[in-house]
Amino acid sequence: MSGSPYVDGVTRVSMRRRLSFWLSVLIIAVLVSRLLWSLEQEAERAERASVRQVLNQVRATLVIKTATLQLPRQEPMATVWAGANPMNWMQGAPGNYSGICVSPSALASGHWCYQRFYGDGGVLVYRSRDIGTIEGQAADREGLFRWRVRLNFEDRNGNGRFDRGDRLIGLELVRWWPAPENGKGQG
């Protein structure tokens, strides 16, 4: 009975319907997974753009502060401003700025804070939601990115400190990495 519409009690039409159903489920699953992947990529792109925007605002603020340092009798303030919280100098801090934090590991994802160090200023901290790199630099294992305001100057006497006779170049925002042995970092 090769022309019979029944194969083991199931019609050929029923088999085609089942095959069509499962093929449709497979196609929908592939499309949904592609959509979710695209949404994840877009969220990462948006977060990276948001972080870059805040960093650019901070850098613009540092340019203004550097111009202030060029005024008469302001140069001694330069050493005070190195390591300071740049969010205090902005017209308005970003909405996701949480202020001063003692432990950045408790910082919510997608938020900024300023971590103070005893007697040595501090660093601006951002906890990533999804991004692994910003400006070509990777986050630490906790998903944290850190930056520090650094005084850029020409050290004419070679002592490694900014003092009278050195040429002030300006304030800059640099990536900062904590050193594992004492908590103080470099950058």
N, C-alpha and C positions, 0 to 999 in steps of 0.2 A: 504494500500500500504506500507507494512513494508519493502519490498525489494527495494523500489524506491530509486534512487540515489539523489533525491531532497528532501530537508527538508526546507520548507518555501522558496523556490526559490533559495537555495544555495546548491551546490553539496557537498557531503561528502568529496570529494577530496579537495575542496576549504576550508572547515572547518579545515581539517588536516593541510593544508598549513599555514593557519592563526595561528593555535595552535603551529606549528613548529616555525614559525616566532617569536611569542611572547615568546616562551620558549627560543629560541636562544638569543633574546634581554635580557631576564632575566639573562641568564648564562653569557653573555658578561658583563652586568652591575655588576654582582657579581665579576667577574674576574678583571674588571677595578678598582672597589673599593678596592679589595685586593691588587692590584698593587700599588695604590696610598698610601694605609696604609703602605705597605712595604717600599716605597720610603721615606715616612715621618720618619719611624723608622730608616732607614739608614742615613738620613740627621742628625737626632738627635745624633746618634752614632758617626758620623764623627765630628760633632761640639764638642761633649764631649771629643773626643780623641784629637782634636786640642787644646782645652782649657787646658787639662791635660799636653800636650806637652809644651805649653808656661809656665805653672806653674812649671813643672820640670826643664825647662831651667832657670827660675828665681831662683829656689831653688839651682841649681848647681852654679849659679853666687853668691849666698849668701854664699855658702861653700867657694868659692874662696875669697870673701871679708872677711870672718871670718878668713881664714888663713892669710890674710894681717894684720888683727888686732893683730895677735899673734907676729908680728915683733916688735922689740924694738921701743919704743916711739910712737906706733900707737894706743895703747889702748884708749887714750883720744878721738880719732876719732869715737869710737863706739857710743857715744851718738849722734853725728852728723848724723850718718848713719841710726839710728832708725827713721823710718817714711820717709826716702828718696825714691826717684824714682828708683826702681831697673832696669828699662829699660835703664837708663843712663849707667849702668855698663855692659850691655851685648855687645857682639861683634856686633850684629845687632838686632835691635828691629824687632818684627814680622811685616809682611806687613800690618796687620790690626790694627797696633798701631797708634792712632791719635794724640799722643803727650799729652800736658797739656790741660785739659778741665776745664772750669769754672763750667759748669753745665752738669753732666753726663746724665741728662734726655734728652739732645739734641744729645747724642752719637748714632751713627748708630748701628743697630743690627749687632752682630757679630764682634764688634770692641772693642779695649782696649783704655784706656786713663789713665792719672794720674791726680787726683784731689788734688790740694794743699789746705792746710789750713793755715790760718794766724798764723805764729809762731809755728806751731806744725807739720811740715812735711805734709804728705798727705797719700792718699791711691791709690792703683792700682784698676781700675774699668774695668769690662767687662759687656757689654750688651748682653744678650742672644738672640738668634734667636728663638730657639725652646725648649731648655732644661730647666727643672724645678729645677734640682739639679746638683751640681758638688761636688764630693767627699763627698756625703751624706748630703750636706747642700743646702737648698732651696734659690732661688733668692728672693729679696725683691719684693714688689708689682709692681715695675717698670721694673722687669726683670733684675735687676742689681746685680752683685756679686762684693764684694769689699774685698781686702786684704791689709794688712799693714806690712811693715818690722818692726819687733820688736827685741829689744835687749834682749837676753836671758842670764841671769847672776844669780849667787848665791849671794844673798843680805846678806852678812855676818854681817852687822851692823843693818839690819832691818829697814832702813829708806825709802825703796821703790825706791831709786835712785841708779844708777850705779856710784860708786866713788872709790877712791883709797882703796885697800884692798878687794874689791869685786872680785869674780872669774868670768871672762868672759867665757861664754859657747859658744855664737855665735849669729849670726843674723838668724832670722827665718821669714818665711812668714806665717802670721796668718789671718784667716777670720776676717773681721771687719764689725760691724753693727753700723749704725748711730743711735744715741739717738734722739728721736723725740723732746725733749724740747730745746736742744741747738745746735744741728747739730754735736756735737762732739760724737764720738762713743766709743765703747769698742771692745776689741779683741786683 
